[in-house]
Amino acid sequence: MIDTSLFKKIVFTLIAGLSVTAVGVVLTWLQVTKSELQMSENAAREAVTVTERMLEETKRAAELARPLLLRPCTSETKAELSRLSIVIEPIRIINFFRQNKLSCSSYTAAVPEKEKITARAGQSLILTTDDYISPGVPVMIFKSSYPEGDITVSVATHWSARMLNRLSQNRPLTLRAVDVVLTRDNHLEKSRSPVNVSSVHSGLFPFSVEYPVTATIPLMTIFRKGALSLFLSVLLGIAVATSIWLVKFRKKSLHEELSHAVRLGEIVPWYQPIVSTTTGKISGVEVLARWIKPDGKVITPDELSLKLKRQGSLSI
């Protein structure tokens, strides 16, 4: 049968060691999570910067096309718009609008009835799907408004999607314009109320780059990024458990046990009468000691004397 005292010592030692290790694991998880979120924020900022540069190009194209806005939509005007859309690489189509109606386009086969100002009132940037030129292809449209009319410059979103995919090393990045989100696999999704996400907003254009901030991290990520910290946590737990076992629960010498028992009042006097061999009467009292342990076990004076003699702590 297992000694109850020994069992309690083993359980206490294991709990102490595992507790220290568990604290180390939790701290590692928090550290990896914080590191991931920081790297995701840095990636989102880079995505915002790259997108801003691309939109600056579309804005520049609109500024360059503005002098053509009041000209008649001749073949020369269309050719000039087409040249601008080709020279500035990300640009797909440049359209002119007057009173919300298409007046000219760099796309020679543009149909006025099909084209419209897709950007809503007061909204200069929109993510939408092409209706008829390349049906189903997501595009980003930037609108510039001038007294003489409106200019829209559309860009294929695959440029932004590739950039988002490249930067989504830690957490998936998405690009939001109002209530439409562009994913890293070049799909558009309606999303009115973002939940559990953090955003990095552009200071130049009405868009933001978002990433999830949930604390859930795959175990393999924790093992990969926090391997050293986890290893040190296990070592520290083992060291604490070993120290407790060797220091607190080491087997004490009889002298240490007696000192401890005296402090706790476990050593109590035992009065034994001395009987005279000649008269048969009590001639005195011999004061001995007995040990009453916390579990109720009593070590008699004879047993205690024998223990002390064996330890060399008592000489006669």
Backbone hydrogen bonds, N-H to C=O, Kabsch-Sander energy under -0.5 kcal/mol:
donor,donor_aa,acceptor,acceptor_aa,energy
7,F,3,D,-2.6
8,K,4,T,-2.3
9,K,5,S,-1.9
10,I,6,L,-2.4
11,V,7,F,-2.5
12,F,8,K,-2.6
13,T,9,K,-2.4
14,L,10,I,-2.5
15,I,11,V,-2.6
16,A,12,F,-2.4
17,G,13,T,-2.4
18,L,14,L,-2.9
19,S,15,I,-2.3
20,V,16,A,-2.0
21,T,17,G,-2.1
22,A,18,L,-2.8
23,V,19,S,-2.4
24,G,20,V,-2.0
25,V,21,T,-2.3
26,V,22,A,-2.5
27,L,23,V,-2.5
28,T,24,G,-2.1
29,W,25,V,-2.6
30,L,26,V,-2.6
31,Q,27,L,-2.4
32,V,28,T,-2.9
33,T,29,W,-2.6
34,K,30,L,-2.6
35,S,31,Q,-2.4
36,E,32,V,-2.7
37,L,33,T,-2.6
38,Q,34,K,-2.2
39,M,35,S,-2.5
40,S,36,E,-2.6
41,E,37,L,-2.3
42,N,38,Q,-2.3
43,A,39,M,-2.4
44,A,40,S,-2.5
45,R,41,E,-2.4
46,E,42,N,-2.1
47,A,43,A,-2.3
48,V,44,A,-2.3
49,T,45,R,-2.3
50,V,46,E,-2.5
51,T,47,A,-2.4
52,E,48,V,-2.6
53,R,49,T,-2.0
54,M,50,V,-1.9
55,L,51,T,-2.6
56,E,52,E,-2.2
57,E,53,R,-1.4
58,T,54,M,-1.6
59,K,55,L,-2.4
60,R,56,E,-2.4
61,A,57,E,-2.3
62,A,58,T,-2.0
63,E,59,K,-2.1
64,L,60,R,-2.5
65,A,61,A,-2.0
66,R,62,A,-1.2
68,L,65,A,-1.7
69,L,66,R,-2.1
71,R,68,L,-0.9
74,T,72,P,-2.3
78,K,74,T,-2.4
79,A,75,S,-2.2
80,E,76,E,-2.2
81,L,77,T,-2.3
82,S,78,K,-2.7
83,R,79,A,-2.3
84,L,80,E,-2.0
85,S,81,L,-2.1
86,I,82,S,-1.5
87,V,83,R,-2.8
88,I,84,L,-2.1
89,E,87,V,-1.0
91,I,88,I,-1.6
92,R,154,S,-3.4
93,I,154,S,-0.9
95,N,152,T,-2.6
96,F,104,C,-3.3
97,F,150,D,-2.6
98,R,101,K,-2.6
101,K,98,R,-1.5
103,S,96,F,-2.8
104,C,96,F,-1.2
106,S,94,I,-2.4
108,T,106,S,-0.8
110,A,107,Y,-2.0
114,K,111,V,-1.2
115,E,111,V,-2.0
118,T,116,K,-1.2
123,Q,120,R,-2.4
124,S,122,G,-0.6
126,I,141,I,-2.0
128,T,126,I,-0.5
128,T,139,V,-2.3
130,D,137,V,-2.8
136,G,130,D,-1.9
137,V,134,S,-2.2
139,V,128,T,-3.2
140,M,155,V,-3.1
141,I,126,I,-2.7
142,F,153,V,-2.7
143,K,124,S,-3.0
144,S,151,I,-3.0
146,Y,149,G,-2.8
149,G,146,Y,-1.3
150,D,97,F,-2.4
151,I,144,S,-2.7
152,T,95,N,-2.1
153,V,142,F,-2.6
154,S,93,I,-2.7
155,V,140,M,-2.8
156,A,90,P,-0.8
157,T,138,P,-1.6
159,W,156,A,-1.0
161,A,157,T,-2.8
162,R,158,H,-2.2
163,M,159,W,-1.7
164,L,160,S,-2.7
165,N,161,A,-2.5
166,R,162,R,-2.1
167,L,163,M,-1.8
168,S,164,L,-0.9
169,Q,167,L,-1.4
174,T,210,E,-2.0
175,L,182,L,-2.4
176,R,174,T,-0.5
176,R,208,S,-3.2
177,A,180,V,-2.5
179,D,177,A,-0.5
180,V,177,A,-1.6
181,V,189,E,-3.1
182,L,175,L,-3.4
183,T,181,V,-0.5
183,T,187,H,-2.7
186,N,183,T,-1.6
189,E,181,V,-2.4
191,S,179,D,-2.6
198,S,211,Y,-2.7
200,V,209,V,-2.4
201,H,199,S,-0.5
202,S,207,F,-2.3
207,F,205,F,-2.2
208,S,176,R,-2.1
209,V,200,V,-2.2
210,E,174,T,-2.9
211,Y,198,S,-1.9
213,V,196,N,-2.3
221,T,218,P,-0.6
222,I,218,P,-1.7
223,F,219,L,-2.8
224,R,220,M,-2.3
225,K,221,T,-2.9
226,G,222,I,-2.4
230,L,226,G,-2.8
231,F,227,A,-2.5
232,L,228,L,-2.5
233,S,229,S,-2.0
234,V,230,L,-2.2
235,L,231,F,-2.3
236,L,232,L,-2.6
237,G,233,S,-2.3
238,I,234,V,-2.4
239,A,235,L,-2.6
240,V,236,L,-2.6
241,A,237,G,-2.3
242,T,238,I,-2.6
243,S,239,A,-2.5
244,I,240,V,-2.5
245,W,241,A,-2.3
246,L,242,T,-2.6
247,V,243,S,-2.7
248,K,243,S,-0.6
248,K,244,I,-1.0
249,F,244,I,-1.8
257,E,253,S,-2.6
258,L,254,L,-2.7
259,S,255,H,-2.3
260,H,256,E,-2.4
261,A,257,E,-2.5
262,V,258,L,-2.7
263,R,259,S,-1.9
264,L,260,H,-1.6
265,G,261,A,-0.6
265,G,262,V,-0.9
266,E,261,A,-3.1
267,I,261,A,-0.6
268,V,266,E,-0.7
268,V,290,R,-2.3
270,W,288,L,-3.0
272,Q,270,W,-0.6
272,Q,286,E,-3.4
274,I,284,G,-3.5
275,V,273,P,-0.6
276,S,281,K,-3.5
280,G,276,S,-1.6
283,S,274,I,-3.2
284,G,274,I,-1.2
286,E,272,Q,-4.2
287,V,285,V,-0.6
288,L,270,W,-3.6
288,L,286,E,-0.7
290,R,268,V,-2.4
291,W,299,I,-2.3
292,I,266,E,-2.6
292,I,290,R,-0.6
293,K,291,W,-0.7
293,K,297,K,-2.8
296,G,293,K,-2.3
299,I,291,W,-3.2
300,T,298,V,-0.7
304,L,300,T,-2.7
305,S,301,P,-2.6
306,L,302,D,-2.1
307,K,303,E,-2.2
308,L,304,L,-2.3
309,K,305,S,-2.3
310,R,306,L,-2.2
311,Q,307,K,-1.8
312,G,308,L,-0.5
312,G,309,K,-0.9
313,S,308,L,-2.5
314,L,308,L,-0.9
